[in-house]
Amino acid sequence: MFIYITSVFCCILLICVADKLNKRAKVLPFAIVFLILFTISGFRYGVGTDYFFTYVPTYKQIYNGTPPPMEPIFLWLNKLCIDFAGSWYQSIFIVTSFIFIGLIYIVIYNMPCSKVLLTVSFLCGGYFLYSFNVVRQTIATALFCCALLFVERNMDGKKRLQSLFAAFSLVAIAVGFHYSALIYFVVITLLYLKLDKKIYLSLFFASAVLVPTFVAVIGILLKGTKYENYISGYWPDPSKAFSLSSLLFVGFFFVYLFTESKEDDHWFNIFRNLHFIGSIAIMIGLFIPLGQRVSALFYLLNFLSIPYYIEYYITEKNKMLIKILYLSFCFFMFLHTLAVNGNGILPYHFAI
């Protein structure tokens, strides 16, 4: 537990320093934060429920020439690690951690809001510790976060065709890590919606009523496939997987919905639509494990959308109070995860 608390404290302190510097000078503290988090994530040993349950057996199967069915890019990464590191399965955790932390800090560096809020949100709000167990899906979500940078550029009229191509290319790579990221192709097109509040509400409540129908259709589509266990496997009662992060995500759909956007604020439109689509996914996730896994593709994005809203849509009079409340919530989530040993992150062991 000590290593998590100490590293998070050091990273937040470094980002506080970086926030006072110009864009070029920020690079050094950002690089140090990257190295700290990369070391903790990449050189963990036996940390995360799926470390020995999924990823090590998968690596060994590939090493022995009998790879299980899996996403092509993740398979290629395992083979690449085998080519350079042989049977040393720790190599796949080093490579995936390098990719994941790198992608996240590219996004944080380029987001137009407080780097401190973004960093605390990422480290303490659940995303960072979740990545110790759910490796492929968290990388896929990080790639989608990078895609959002290009979606915003496209909305802003900057190199429209190239930006859109880059966004869809990043999502295609995300699919190569986890097939659930296929939904992001649809999501990107829906990010351009600009609907009346009444229409958003009508669609939201209509979707809530139709959730049993969605579940039935998904069951029919997946019947007989290797993904059938997502309907009745993993969690007998998926509603127990509903978390504070999910609740916060759905709550912020209504916050974004009933807030008037500033003129030409493309990020606001992106986040409002993300919360709209993701809230529907979360409702489906209350009934089937597949939906719960897909909903994680959305509620992890709290780490971007909430700091942005606080930065630009909370009045100066109330901003400090709201920041304290949100930071307190993140620290509570962080300490609670450590206390209950969520996703098997304790005890922590170094690989070397």
Secondary structure, 3 states (H helix, E strand, C coil): CHHHHHHHHHHHHHHHHHCCCCCCCCHHHHHHHHHHHHHHHHCECCCCCHHHHHHHHHHHHHHCCCCCCCCHHHHHHHHHHHHHHCCCCHHHHHHHHHHHHHHHHHHHHHCCCCHHHHHHHHHHCCHHHHCCCCHHHHHHHHHHHHHHHHHHHHHCCCCHHHHHHHHHHHHHHHHHHCHHHHHHHHHHHHCCCCCCHHHHHHHHHHHHHHHHHHHHHHHHHHCCCCCCHHHHCCCCCHHHHCCHHHHHHHHHHHHHHCCCCCCCCHHHHHHHHHHHHHHHHHHHHCCCHHHHHHHHHHHCCHHHHHHHHHHHHCCHHHHHHHHHHHHHHHHHHHHHHHHHCHHHCCCCCECC
